[in-house]
Amino acid sequence: MDKKSLILAQLMMTFMMALLMSGIMSMLALGPTEIWLRNWPKDFLIAWPLAFVLTFCVSRIVFPAAARLARYI
């Protein structure tokens, strides 16, 4: 995969995962309340950049490890 496609895929994947995970985890903590709805956007705006940076760093370890592991499965 070329670098441009990889970055776009990471942006899209981390957007969706940060949106869903921040919403689910904050709703579990706060319940489906007005407070939860007010806090979710802020939680998402914190989670998305973190998710992008962390997946960018971790992918350099995970992709080669997955390729090696796939040979044994």
N, C-alpha and C positions, 0 to 999 in steps of 0.2 A: 504494500500500500504506500502510495506516495505521501510525502510529509503534509501537504495541504489537506488531503483526504483524512489522514490520521488526526490532525488537529481539529478538523470539522467534526469528525466522529466523536472525539473526546469532548468537545464543547456540547454536542447534542446529548451524548450519553450522560455526562455529568449534570447537565441541566435537568434532564428527566429524573435521574436518581436523586439529586439534591431536592428537587421539588417534592417528589413522593416521600422520601425518607424524612425530610424536615416536617412535612405535613403529618405523616403517620406518627412519628415519635413525639411531636409536640401535642398531638391530639390525645395520645395515650397518657401523657403527663398531665394535661390540662382538662381533658374531656372536650366534647364538641360544644364549646361555649363561645361567646363573643370575644372573650379574652384570647382564646386560641386563634380565632380568625384575625384578630389585630396583630398577634405576635408572629403568625406563620410567615408573612412576607419578609419580615426582618430576619427571621431564622433562615429562610431560604437565601436571602442576599448574603448572609455570612457563609452558609454551607456551600453554595455553588463555586465561588472562587477557591475555597479550600479543597473541594472535591476535584476540581480541575488540576490544581497544582499537585495534589497528592497522587492522582492517577498518572499524571505526566511523569512523576518521579518513579513510582512503583512499576509502571509499565515496562521500564527498561530491565527490571528484574523478572517480572512475571512472564512476559512473552517468551524469552529464552527458556525459562524454567518449564513453562507449559509445553514448548516444543520438545524438550528433552523427555518430559514425563509422557507425552503422547506416544513416544516410541515404545514404551513399556506397557501401554494399555491396549 
